[in-house]
Structures are given as structure tokens and as C-alpha cells.
Amino acid sequence: MIIRQAIAAVLMTAALAGCATQTEQQQRATTGALIGGGVGALAGQALGGNTESTVVGAAGGALLGAVIGQSTTPQRRGEQLCRYQDRRGRIYTAPCDDRYYNGDY
């Protein structure tokens, strides 16, 4: 019975997450959390065999999946920041110019 409720909760979460307008990074974090939560719940149930270990596994898997999904989002051109130094020696960050992308820096 508990497994059916967990599956229903995951499916409802996935359905609601698909309704929102999200950036690519948020979408990857959401997908990672859903996959990680499912795998963590299965691992927790297999290792502990009780409800507490299933919930702990699901929470840990969701957290880890969200972090991995968010951090593996590829950077788009124009979003990358480079460090520059002006004539007076001050360091500042600004969007990278074409020399960075062409390897001519």
C-alpha cells in the first residue's frame, strides 16, 4: 500500500512539474530530483526494508539528483563570464568575447 502511495506521489509531482515554465537548469534539476528520488526510494527499501529507510533513501536521492541535474546544465554562449584586467590593474568580470570561444585568448 505504501509503495502505491509513493508511486502516485512521484507521478503527481512529475505531472505538476511539467506544467510550469522553467529554465533548462530548473528542468534538469527537477528531472534529476525525480529520478534520484525514485532510485533512492528503491535503494532504501532494498537496504533497510522498512518505511523509514525508504523515505530517507528517497529524500537523499532526490537531493543528490537535483544537485547533479542542476550542475550538469551546459553553459550557453553569452552566459559564460570571463575575468579581465583593465589598464589600471583592476580585475572585473564580463561576458566572454569571441576570442574566448575561438581559442584565441
Biopython code that builds the backbone (N, CA, C, O; Angstrom):
import numpy as np
from Bio.PDB.StructureBuilder import StructureBuilder

atoms = [
    (1, "MET", "N", (0.819, -1.189, 0.000)),
    (1, "MET", "CA", (0.000, 0.000, 0.000)),
    (1, "MET", "C", (0.871, 1.265, 0.000)),
    (1, "MET", "O", (0.579, 2.225, -0.712)),
    (2, "ILE", "N", (1.930, 1.254, 0.796)),
    (2, "ILE", "CA", (2.807, 2.420, 0.893)),
    (2, "ILE", "C", (3.537, 2.640, -0.427)),
    (2, "ILE", "O", (3.751, 3.780, -0.837)),
    (3, "ILE", "N", (3.914, 1.563, -1.086)),
    (3, "ILE", "CA", (4.626, 1.694, -2.357)),
    (3, "ILE", "C", (3.694, 2.315, -3.404)),
    (3, "ILE", "O", (4.137, 3.134, -4.210)),
    (4, "ARG", "N", (2.429, 1.943, -3.404)),
    (4, "ARG", "CA", (1.481, 2.533, -4.344)),
    (4, "ARG", "C", (1.320, 4.030, -4.082)),
    (4, "ARG", "O", (1.234, 4.817, -5.025)),
    (5, "GLN", "N", (1.280, 4.425, -2.821)),
    (5, "GLN", "CA", (1.163, 5.839, -2.487)),
    (5, "GLN", "C", (2.410, 6.600, -2.921)),
    (5, "GLN", "O", (2.315, 7.725, -3.412)),
    (6, "ALA", "N", (3.572, 5.992, -2.741)),
    (6, "ALA", "CA", (4.822, 6.640, -3.141)),
    (6, "ALA", "C", (4.870, 6.816, -4.651)),
    (6, "ALA", "O", (5.282, 7.865, -5.148)),
    (7, "ILE", "N", (4.446, 5.787, -5.382)),
    (7, "ILE", "CA", (4.439, 5.876, -6.844)),
    (7, "ILE", "C", (3.455, 6.943, -7.300)),
    (7, "ILE", "O", (3.756, 7.711, -8.214)),
    (8, "ALA", "N", (2.288, 7.000, -6.677)),
    (8, "ALA", "CA", (1.297, 8.021, -7.028)),
    (8, "ALA", "C", (1.825, 9.418, -6.739)),
    (8, "ALA", "O", (1.588, 10.343, -7.517)),
    (9, "ALA", "N", (2.539, 9.582, -5.625)),
    (9, "ALA", "CA", (3.098, 10.893, -5.283)),
    (9, "ALA", "C", (4.153, 11.326, -6.292)),
    (9, "ALA", "O", (4.201, 12.493, -6.681)),
    (10, "VAL", "N", (4.998, 10.389, -6.718)),
    (10, "VAL", "CA", (6.025, 10.711, -7.706)),
    (10, "VAL", "C", (5.385, 11.093, -9.039)),
    (10, "VAL", "O", (5.810, 12.057, -9.675)),
    (11, "LEU", "N", (4.373, 10.350, -9.461)),
    (11, "LEU", "CA", (3.707, 10.656, -10.722)),
    (11, "LEU", "C", (2.989, 12.001, -10.678)),
    (11, "LEU", "O", (3.000, 12.737, -11.665)),
    (12, "MET", "N", (2.370, 12.329, -9.557)),
    (12, "MET", "CA", (1.706, 13.617, -9.425)),
    (12, "MET", "C", (2.719, 14.760, -9.438)),
    (12, "MET", "O", (2.479, 15.810, -10.033)),
    (13, "THR", "N", (3.844, 14.543, -8.780)),
    (13, "THR", "CA", (4.896, 15.558, -8.771)),
    (13, "THR", "C", (5.430, 15.788, -10.180)),
    (13, "THR", "O", (5.654, 16.927, -10.589)),
    (14, "ALA", "N", (5.630, 14.708, -10.913)),
    (14, "ALA", "CA", (6.129, 14.827, -12.290)),
    (14, "ALA", "C", (5.123, 15.562, -13.165)),
    (14, "ALA", "O", (5.504, 16.382, -14.000)),
    (15, "ALA", "N", (3.847, 15.272, -12.975)),
    (15, "ALA", "CA", (2.814, 15.938, -13.777)),
    (15, "ALA", "C", (2.762, 17.429, -13.468)),
    (15, "ALA", "O", (2.638, 18.247, -14.380)),
    (16, "LEU", "N", (2.854, 17.785, -12.203)),
    (16, "LEU", "CA", (2.814, 19.198, -11.835)),
    (16, "LEU", "C", (4.076, 19.931, -12.261)),
    (16, "LEU", "O", (4.017, 21.101, -12.640)),
    (17, "ALA", "N", (5.211, 19.259, -12.201)),
    (17, "ALA", "CA", (6.467, 19.893, -12.599)),
    (17, "ALA", "C", (6.471, 20.200, -14.094)),
    (17, "ALA", "O", (7.096, 21.168, -14.528)),
    (18, "GLY", "N", (5.784, 19.389, -14.873)),
    (18, "GLY", "CA", (5.728, 19.625, -16.307)),
    (18, "GLY", "C", (4.863, 20.807, -16.695)),
    (18, "GLY", "O", (4.962, 21.298, -17.819)),
    (19, "CYS", "N", (4.025, 21.271, -15.800)),
    (19, "CYS", "CA", (3.117, 22.380, -16.115)),
    (19, "CYS", "C", (3.777, 23.750, -16.014)),
    (19, "CYS", "O", (3.303, 24.702, -16.633)),
    (20, "ALA", "N", (4.822, 23.867, -15.274)),
    (20, "ALA", "CA", (5.438, 25.167, -15.022)),
    (20, "ALA", "C", (6.411, 25.542, -16.138)),
    (20, "ALA", "O", (7.006, 24.674, -16.777)),
    (21, "THR", "N", (6.562, 26.835, -16.361)),
    (21, "THR", "CA", (7.564, 27.323, -17.299)),
    (21, "THR", "C", (8.876, 27.435, -16.548)),
    (21, "THR", "O", (8.993, 28.196, -15.588)),
    (22, "GLN", "N", (9.869, 26.664, -16.996)),
    (22, "GLN", "CA", (11.135, 26.602, -16.287)),
    (22, "GLN", "C", (12.288, 26.809, -17.253)),
    (22, "GLN", "O", (12.163, 26.591, -18.458)),
    (23, "THR", "N", (13.414, 27.236, -16.694)),
    (23, "THR", "CA", (14.628, 27.304, -17.485)),
    (23, "THR", "C", (15.175, 25.897, -17.652)),
    (23, "THR", "O", (14.724, 24.963, -16.990)),
    (24, "GLU", "N", (16.140, 25.753, -18.531)),
    (24, "GLU", "CA", (16.734, 24.429, -18.754)),
    (24, "GLU", "C", (17.380, 23.904, -17.470)),
    (24, "GLU", "O", (17.296, 22.712, -17.173)),
    (25, "GLN", "N", (18.015, 24.781, -16.722)),
    (25, "GLN", "CA", (18.667, 24.368, -15.489)),
    (25, "GLN", "C", (17.646, 23.869, -14.472)),
    (25, "GLN", "O", (17.894, 22.878, -13.785)),
    (26, "GLN", "N", (16.507, 24.540, -14.368)),
    (26, "GLN", "CA", (15.458, 24.106, -13.451)),
    (26, "GLN", "C", (14.837, 22.792, -13.906)),
    (26, "GLN", "O", (14.517, 21.939, -13.079)),
    (27, "GLN", "N", (14.666, 22.623, -15.211)),
    (27, "GLN", "CA", (14.117, 21.377, -15.726)),
    (27, "GLN", "C", (15.041, 20.210, -15.431)),
    (27, "GLN", "O", (14.585, 19.138, -15.034)),
    (28, "ARG", "N", (16.332, 20.414, -15.622)),
    (28, "ARG", "CA", (17.288, 19.338, -15.356)),
    (28, "ARG", "C", (17.346, 19.018, -13.867)),
    (28, "ARG", "O", (17.491, 17.855, -13.489)),
    (29, "ALA", "N", (17.234, 20.036, -13.018)),
    (29, "ALA", "CA", (17.224, 19.799, -11.574)),
    (29, "ALA", "C", (15.974, 19.021, -11.164)),
    (29, "ALA", "O", (16.047, 18.117, -10.332)),
    (30, "THR", "N", (14.829, 19.372, -11.750)),
    (30, "THR", "CA", (13.580, 18.673, -11.433)),
    (30, "THR", "C", (13.642, 17.224, -11.888)),
    (30, "THR", "O", (13.264, 16.318, -11.145)),
    (31, "THR", "N", (14.114, 17.007, -13.101)),
    (31, "THR", "CA", (14.238, 15.640, -13.610)),
    (31, "THR", "C", (15.210, 14.835, -12.769)),
    (31, "THR", "O", (14.945, 13.677, -12.446)),
    (32, "GLY", "N", (16.323, 15.434, -12.415)),
    (32, "GLY", "CA", (17.299, 14.748, -11.569)),
    (32, "GLY", "C", (16.723, 14.400, -10.211)),
    (32, "GLY", "O", (16.995, 13.325, -9.675)),
    (33, "ALA", "N", (15.926, 15.305, -9.649)),
    (33, "ALA", "CA", (15.308, 15.043, -8.345)),
    (33, "ALA", "C", (14.310, 13.899, -8.440)),
    (33, "ALA", "O", (14.255, 13.054, -7.547)),
    (34, "LEU", "N", (13.528, 13.859, -9.502)),
    (34, "LEU", "CA", (12.556, 12.778, -9.661)),
    (34, "LEU", "C", (13.238, 11.424, -9.847)),
    (34, "LEU", "O", (12.859, 10.439, -9.213)),
    (35, "ILE", "N", (14.230, 11.384, -10.706)),
    (35, "ILE", "CA", (14.941, 10.127, -10.936)),
    (35, "ILE", "C", (15.702, 9.716, -9.685)),
    (35, "ILE", "O", (15.653, 8.554, -9.282)),
    (36, "GLY", "N", (16.402, 10.659, -9.070)),
    (36, "GLY", "CA", (17.150, 10.356, -7.852)),
    (36, "GLY", "C", (16.259, 9.907, -6.716)),
    (36, "GLY", "O", (16.608, 8.996, -5.965)),
    (37, "GLY", "N", (15.097, 10.552, -6.586)),
    (37, "GLY", "CA", (14.148, 10.152, -5.547)),
    (37, "GLY", "C", (13.644, 8.742, -5.746)),
    (37, "GLY", "O", (13.526, 7.978, -4.788)),
    (38, "GLY", "N", (13.344, 8.391, -6.989)),
    (38, "GLY", "CA", (12.878, 7.032, -7.278)),
    (38, "GLY", "C", (13.945, 5.985, -7.014)),
    (38, "GLY", "O", (13.676, 4.956, -6.394)),
    (39, "VAL", "N", (15.151, 6.249, -7.485)),
    (39, "VAL", "CA", (16.250, 5.307, -7.267)),
    (39, "VAL", "C", (16.596, 5.224, -5.779)),
    (39, "VAL", "O", (16.869, 4.141, -5.262)),
    (40, "GLY", "N", (16.586, 6.364, -5.099)),
    (40, "GLY", "CA", (16.871, 6.368, -3.664)),
    (40, "GLY", "C", (15.827, 5.616, -2.866)),
    (40, "GLY", "O", (16.165, 4.920, -1.908)),
    (41, "ALA", "N", (14.555, 5.743, -3.244)),
    (41, "ALA", "CA", (13.493, 5.008, -2.553)),
    (41, "ALA", "C", (13.658, 3.506, -2.745)),
    (41, "ALA", "O", (13.498, 2.730, -1.803)),
    (42, "LEU", "N", (13.976, 3.106, -3.963)),
    (42, "LEU", "CA", (14.194, 1.681, -4.218)),
    (42, "LEU", "C", (15.403, 1.147, -3.448)),
    (42, "LEU", "O", (15.358, 0.056, -2.880)),
    (43, "ALA", "N", (16.479, 1.929, -3.439)),
    (43, "ALA", "CA", (17.671, 1.508, -2.703)),
    (43, "ALA", "C", (17.409, 1.471, -1.201)),
    (43, "ALA", "O", (17.855, 0.548, -0.518)),
    (44, "GLY", "N", (16.699, 2.453, -0.686)),
    (44, "GLY", "CA", (16.377, 2.466, 0.743)),
    (44, "GLY", "C", (15.512, 1.292, 1.143)),
    (44, "GLY", "O", (15.717, 0.698, 2.201)),
    (45, "GLN", "N", (14.545, 0.951, 0.306)),
    (45, "GLN", "CA", (13.688, -0.195, 0.600)),
    (45, "GLN", "C", (14.478, -1.501, 0.531)),
    (45, "GLN", "O", (14.280, -2.395, 1.354)),
    (46, "ALA", "N", (15.371, -1.610, -0.452)),
    (46, "ALA", "CA", (16.166, -2.831, -0.597)),
    (46, "ALA", "C", (17.146, -3.004, 0.552)),
    (46, "ALA", "O", (17.378, -4.122, 1.012)),
    (47, "LEU", "N", (17.720, -1.901, 1.016)),
    (47, "LEU", "CA", (18.718, -1.995, 2.085)),
    (47, "LEU", "C", (18.091, -2.076, 3.475)),
    (47, "LEU", "O", (18.525, -2.878, 4.303)),
    (48, "GLY", "N", (17.087, -1.264, 3.734)),
    (48, "GLY", "CA", (16.517, -1.205, 5.073)),
    (48, "GLY", "C", (15.280, -2.058, 5.261)),
    (48, "GLY", "O", (15.056, -2.606, 6.340)),
    (49, "GLY", "N", (14.480, -2.170, 4.218)),
    (49, "GLY", "CA", (13.291, -2.995, 4.282)),
    (49, "GLY", "C", (12.142, -2.411, 5.094)),
    (49, "GLY", "O", (11.188, -3.124, 5.408)),
    (50, "ASN", "N", (12.215, -1.128, 5.438)),
    (50, "ASN", "CA", (11.109, -0.515, 6.181)),
    (50, "ASN", "C", (10.805, 0.865, 5.598)),
    (50, "ASN", "O", (11.517, 1.356, 4.723)),
    (51, "THR", "N", (9.753, 1.468, 6.092)),
    (51, "THR", "CA", (9.292, 2.740, 5.556)),
    (51, "THR", "C", (10.298, 3.866, 5.799)),
    (51, "THR", "O", (10.515, 4.707, 4.927)),
    (52, "GLU", "N", (10.901, 3.877, 6.964)),
    (52, "GLU", "CA", (11.847, 4.946, 7.297)),
    (52, "GLU", "C", (13.031, 4.958, 6.339)),
    (52, "GLU", "O", (13.433, 6.019, 5.862)),
    (53, "SER", "N", (13.586, 3.793, 6.056)),
    (53, "SER", "CA", (14.734, 3.749, 5.146)),
    (53, "SER", "C", (14.323, 4.111, 3.724)),
    (53, "SER", "O", (15.121, 4.677, 2.977)),
    (54, "THR", "N", (13.092, 3.793, 3.341)),
    (54, "THR", "CA", (12.607, 4.171, 2.012)),
    (54, "THR", "C", (12.494, 5.687, 1.893)),
    (54, "THR", "O", (12.895, 6.265, 0.883)),
    (55, "VAL", "N", (11.951, 6.327, 2.921)),
    (55, "VAL", "CA", (11.796, 7.780, 2.903)),
    (55, "VAL", "C", (13.154, 8.473, 2.927)),
    (55, "VAL", "O", (13.366, 9.447, 2.205)),
    (56, "VAL", "N", (14.066, 7.981, 3.744)),
    (56, "VAL", "CA", (15.409, 8.570, 3.816)),
    (56, "VAL", "C", (16.123, 8.392, 2.477)),
    (56, "VAL", "O", (16.774, 9.320, 1.995)),
    (57, "GLY", "N", (16.008, 7.218, 1.878)),
    (57, "GLY", "CA", (16.621, 6.976, 0.578)),
    (57, "GLY", "C", (16.048, 7.875, -0.500)),
    (57, "GLY", "O", (16.783, 8.394, -1.340)),
    (58, "ALA", "N", (14.718, 8.062, -0.478)),
    (58, "ALA", "CA", (14.069, 8.925, -1.467)),
    (58, "ALA", "C", (14.510, 10.372, -1.302)),
    (58, "ALA", "O", (14.785, 11.053, -2.290)),
    (59, "ALA", "N", (14.580, 10.842, -0.071)),
    (59, "ALA", "CA", (14.995, 12.229, 0.175)),
    (59, "ALA", "C", (16.445, 12.449, -0.240)),
    (59, "ALA", "O", (16.764, 13.438, -0.900)),
    (60, "GLY", "N", (17.309, 11.538, 0.144)),
    (60, "GLY", "CA", (18.723, 11.666, -0.231)),
    (60, "GLY", "C", (18.926, 11.577, -1.729)),
    (60, "GLY", "O", (19.711, 12.334, -2.301)),
    (61, "GLY", "N", (18.222, 10.654, -2.367)),
    (61, "GLY", "CA", (18.332, 10.516, -3.814)),
    (61, "GLY", "C", (17.806, 11.732, -4.552)),
    (61, "GLY", "O", (18.384, 12.154, -5.554)),
    (62, "ALA", "N", (16.707, 12.297, -4.061)),
    (62, "ALA", "CA", (16.142, 13.492, -4.695)),
    (62, "ALA", "C", (17.097, 14.672, -4.578)),
    (62, "ALA", "O", (17.293, 15.416, -5.539)),
    (63, "LEU", "N", (17.686, 14.841, -3.411)),
    (63, "LEU", "CA", (18.633, 15.937, -3.210)),
    (63, "LEU", "C", (19.851, 15.776, -4.110)),
    (63, "LEU", "O", (20.265, 16.719, -4.785)),
    (64, "LEU", "N", (20.419, 14.581, -4.114)),
    (64, "LEU", "CA", (21.595, 14.334, -4.941)),
    (64, "LEU", "C", (21.265, 14.467, -6.424)),
    (64, "LEU", "O", (22.054, 15.025, -7.187)),
    (65, "GLY", "N", (20.111, 13.960, -6.834)),
    (65, "GLY", "CA", (19.707, 14.066, -8.236)),
    (65, "GLY", "C", (19.500, 15.500, -8.674)),
    (65, "GLY", "O", (19.866, 15.865, -9.791)),
    (66, "ALA", "N", (18.916, 16.323, -7.806)),
    (66, "ALA", "CA", (18.698, 17.731, -8.136)),
    (66, "ALA", "C", (20.018, 18.469, -8.284)),
    (66, "ALA", "O", (20.184, 19.273, -9.200)),
    (67, "VAL", "N", (20.954, 18.199, -7.388)),
    (67, "VAL", "CA", (22.261, 18.865, -7.454)),
    (67, "VAL", "C", (22.998, 18.460, -8.724)),
    (67, "VAL", "O", (23.570, 19.310, -9.406)),
    (68, "ILE", "N", (22.990, 17.175, -9.045)),
    (68, "ILE", "CA", (23.681, 16.708, -10.250)),
    (68, "ILE", "C", (23.002, 17.253, -11.499)),
    (68, "ILE", "O", (23.676, 17.691, -12.432)),
    (69, "GLY", "N", (21.673, 17.228, -11.523)),
    (69, "GLY", "CA", (20.957, 17.747, -12.686)),
    (69, "GLY", "C", (21.209, 19.220, -12.920)),
    (69, "GLY", "O", (21.366, 19.656, -14.061)),
    (70, "GLN", "N", (21.249, 19.989, -11.847)),
    (70, "GLN", "CA", (21.479, 21.424, -11.972)),
    (70, "GLN", "C", (22.909, 21.737, -12.385)),
    (70, "GLN", "O", (23.141, 22.639, -13.191)),
    (71, "SER", "N", (23.861, 21.003, -11.841)),
    (71, "SER", "CA", (25.266, 21.316, -12.115)),
    (71, "SER", "C", (25.734, 20.828, -13.478)),
    (71, "SER", "O", (26.767, 21.286, -13.968)),
    (72, "THR", "N", (25.000, 19.910, -14.103)),
    (72, "THR", "CA", (25.425, 19.413, -15.406)),
    (72, "THR", "C", (24.757, 20.141, -16.563)),
    (72, "THR", "O", (24.873, 19.706, -17.708)),
    (73, "THR", "N", (24.066, 21.229, -16.291)),
    (73, "THR", "CA", (23.448, 22.009, -17.359)),
    (73, "THR", "C", (24.546, 22.683, -18.173)),
    (73, "THR", "O", (25.378, 23.401, -17.618)),
    (74, "PRO", "N", (24.554, 22.456, -19.488)),
    (74, "PRO", "CA", (25.612, 23.093, -20.296)),
    (74, "PRO", "C", (25.440, 24.604, -20.355)),
    (74, "PRO", "O", (24.320, 25.113, -20.393)),
    (75, "GLN", "N", (26.549, 25.304, -20.362)),
    (75, "GLN", "CA", (26.536, 26.758, -20.461)),
    (75, "GLN", "C", (26.281, 27.156, -21.910)),
    (75, "GLN", "O", (26.866, 26.584, -22.829)),
    (76, "ARG", "N", (25.425, 28.116, -22.104)),
    (76, "ARG", "CA", (25.173, 28.632, -23.441)),
    (76, "ARG", "C", (26.108, 29.791, -23.725)),
    (76, "ARG", "O", (26.595, 30.457, -22.811)),
    (77, "ARG", "N", (26.343, 30.014, -24.976)),
    (77, "ARG", "CA", (27.185, 31.136, -25.377)),
    (77, "ARG", "C", (26.537, 32.437, -24.905)),
    (77, "ARG", "O", (25.340, 32.647, -25.102)),
    (78, "GLY", "N", (27.313, 33.288, -24.294)),
    (78, "GLY", "CA", (26.799, 34.547, -23.788)),
    (78, "GLY", "C", (26.545, 34.504, -22.296)),
    (78, "GLY", "O", (26.490, 35.548, -21.646)),
    (79, "GLU", "N", (26.391, 33.320, -21.746)),
    (79, "GLU", "CA", (26.183, 33.204, -20.307)),
    (79, "GLU", "C", (27.508, 33.049, -19.571)),
    (79, "GLU", "O", (27.575, 33.259, -18.360)),
    (80, "GLN", "N", (28.548, 32.686, -20.288)),
    (80, "GLN", "CA", (29.853, 32.474, -19.686)),
    (80, "GLN", "C", (30.489, 33.817, -19.346)),
    (80, "GLN", "O", (30.493, 34.731, -20.170)),
    (81, "LEU", "N", (31.025, 33.937, -18.137)),
    (81, "LEU", "CA", (31.710, 35.163, -17.730)),
    (81, "LEU", "C", (33.208, 34.916, -17.686)),
    (81, "LEU", "O", (33.661, 33.865, -17.233)),
    (82, "CYS", "N", (33.961, 35.880, -18.154)),
    (82, "CYS", "CA", (35.423, 35.823, -18.126)),
    (82, "CYS", "C", (35.951, 36.918, -17.205)),
    (82, "CYS", "O", (35.284, 37.921, -16.953)),
    (83, "ARG", "N", (37.157, 36.698, -16.716)),
    (83, "ARG", "CA", (37.810, 37.714, -15.881)),
    (83, "ARG", "C", (38.746, 38.528, -16.766)),
    (83, "ARG", "O", (39.523, 37.974, -17.543)),
    (84, "TYR", "N", (38.662, 39.834, -16.639)),
    (84, "TYR", "CA", (39.505, 40.743, -17.400)),
    (84, "TYR", "C", (40.243, 41.663, -16.446)),
    (84, "TYR", "O", (39.849, 41.830, -15.292)),
    (85, "GLN", "N", (41.339, 42.271, -16.952)),
    (85, "GLN", "CA", (42.094, 43.251, -16.168)),
    (85, "GLN", "C", (42.214, 44.511, -17.012)),
    (85, "GLN", "O", (42.638, 44.467, -18.167)),
    (86, "ASP", "N", (41.831, 45.643, -16.409)),
    (86, "ASP", "CA", (41.925, 46.893, -17.165)),
    (86, "ASP", "C", (43.343, 47.461, -17.081)),
    (86, "ASP", "O", (44.223, 46.852, -16.473)),
    (87, "ARG", "N", (43.560, 48.620, -17.686)),
    (87, "ARG", "CA", (44.900, 49.222, -17.744)),
    (87, "ARG", "C", (45.437, 49.612, -16.385)),
    (87, "ARG", "O", (46.650, 49.692, -16.192)),
    (88, "ARG", "N", (44.546, 49.854, -15.444)),
    (88, "ARG", "CA", (44.974, 50.243, -14.091)),
    (88, "ARG", "C", (45.173, 49.034, -13.183)),
    (88, "ARG", "O", (45.512, 49.193, -12.011)),
    (89, "GLY", "N", (44.967, 47.840, -13.705)),
    (89, "GLY", "CA", (45.196, 46.630, -12.931)),
    (89, "GLY", "C", (43.971, 46.094, -12.207)),
    (89, "GLY", "O", (44.065, 45.090, -11.501)),
    (90, "ARG", "N", (42.829, 46.741, -12.368)),
    (90, "ARG", "CA", (41.615, 46.280, -11.701)),
    (90, "ARG", "C", (41.046, 45.060, -12.430)),
    (90, "ARG", "O", (40.991, 45.024, -13.659)),
    (91, "ILE", "N", (40.631, 44.074, -11.658)),
    (91, "ILE", "CA", (40.040, 42.859, -12.205)),
    (91, "ILE", "C", (38.525, 43.027, -12.229)),
    (91, "ILE", "O", (37.933, 43.503, -11.260)),
    (92, "TYR", "N", (37.904, 42.639, -13.329)),
    (92, "TYR", "CA", (36.446, 42.670, -13.417)),
    (92, "TYR", "C", (35.981, 41.491, -14.251)),
    (92, "TYR", "O", (36.761, 40.901, -14.999)),
    (93, "THR", "N", (34.698, 41.148, -14.120)),
    (93, "THR", "CA", (34.115, 40.076, -14.921)),
    (93, "THR", "C", (33.122, 40.667, -15.907)),
    (93, "THR", "O", (32.429, 41.641, -15.614)),
    (94, "ALA", "N", (33.071, 40.058, -17.074)),
    (94, "ALA", "CA", (32.155, 40.488, -18.131)),
    (94, "ALA", "C", (31.902, 39.285, -19.033)),
    (94, "ALA", "O", (32.666, 38.320, -19.002)),
    (95, "PRO", "N", (30.840, 39.330, -19.836)),
    (95, "PRO", "CA", (30.621, 38.231, -20.776)),
    (95, "PRO", "C", (31.843, 38.046, -21.678)),
    (95, "PRO", "O", (32.465, 39.018, -22.108)),
    (96, "CYS", "N", (32.171, 36.803, -21.952)),
    (96, "CYS", "CA", (33.344, 36.497, -22.773)),
    (96, "CYS", "C", (33.119, 36.959, -24.204)),
    (96, "CYS", "O", (32.006, 36.887, -24.725)),
    (97, "ASP", "N", (34.199, 37.438, -24.838)),
    (97, "ASP", "CA", (34.095, 37.844, -26.233)),
    (97, "ASP", "C", (34.420, 36.653, -27.137)),
    (97, "ASP", "O", (34.690, 35.553, -26.656)),
    (98, "ASP", "N", (34.390, 36.882, -28.436)),
    (98, "ASP", "CA", (34.565, 35.793, -29.401)),
    (98, "ASP", "C", (35.933, 35.143, -29.323)),
    (98, "ASP", "O", (36.077, 33.977, -29.693)),
    (99, "ARG", "N", (36.940, 35.863, -28.854)),
    (99, "ARG", "CA", (38.269, 35.260, -28.741)),
    (99, "ARG", "C", (38.247, 34.061, -27.799)),
    (99, "ARG", "O", (38.980, 33.095, -28.010)),
    (100, "TYR", "N", (37.420, 34.114, -26.771)),
    (100, "TYR", "CA", (37.330, 33.003, -25.817)),
    (100, "TYR", "C", (36.788, 31.756, -26.507)),
    (100, "TYR", "O", (37.320, 30.661, -26.326)),
    (101, "TYR", "N", (35.732, 31.923, -27.297)),
    (101, "TYR", "CA", (35.100, 30.781, -27.936)),
    (101, "TYR", "C", (35.909, 30.228, -29.088)),
    (101, "TYR", "O", (35.793, 29.048, -29.418)),
    (102, "ASN", "N", (36.744, 31.078, -29.716)),
    (102, "ASN", "CA", (37.570, 30.623, -30.829)),
    (102, "ASN", "C", (38.919, 30.075, -30.368)),
    (102, "ASN", "O", (39.670, 29.536, -31.182)),
    (103, "GLY", "N", (39.237, 30.200, -29.098)),
    (103, "GLY", "CA", (40.507, 29.716, -28.571)),
    (103, "GLY", "C", (41.662, 30.677, -28.814)),
    (103, "GLY", "O", (42.820, 30.274, -28.707)),
    (104, "ASP", "N", (41.382, 31.932, -29.138)),
    (104, "ASP", "CA", (42.424, 32.923, -29.430)),
    (104, "ASP", "C", (42.681, 33.855, -28.254)),
    (104, "ASP", "O", (42.967, 35.034, -28.462)),
    (105, "TYR", "N", (42.590, 33.378, -27.073)),
    (105, "TYR", "CA", (42.771, 34.260, -25.912)),
    (105, "TYR", "C", (44.170, 34.174, -25.371)),
    (105, "TYR", "O", (44.497, 34.848, -24.395)),
]
sb = StructureBuilder()
sb.init_structure("model")
sb.init_model(0)
sb.init_chain("A")
sb.init_seg("    ")
for serial, (resi, resn, name, xyz) in enumerate(atoms, 1):
    if name == "N":
        sb.init_residue(resn, " ", resi, " ")
    sb.init_atom(name, np.array(xyz, "f"), 0.0, 1.0, " ", f" {name:<3s}", serial, name[0])
structure = sb.get_structure()
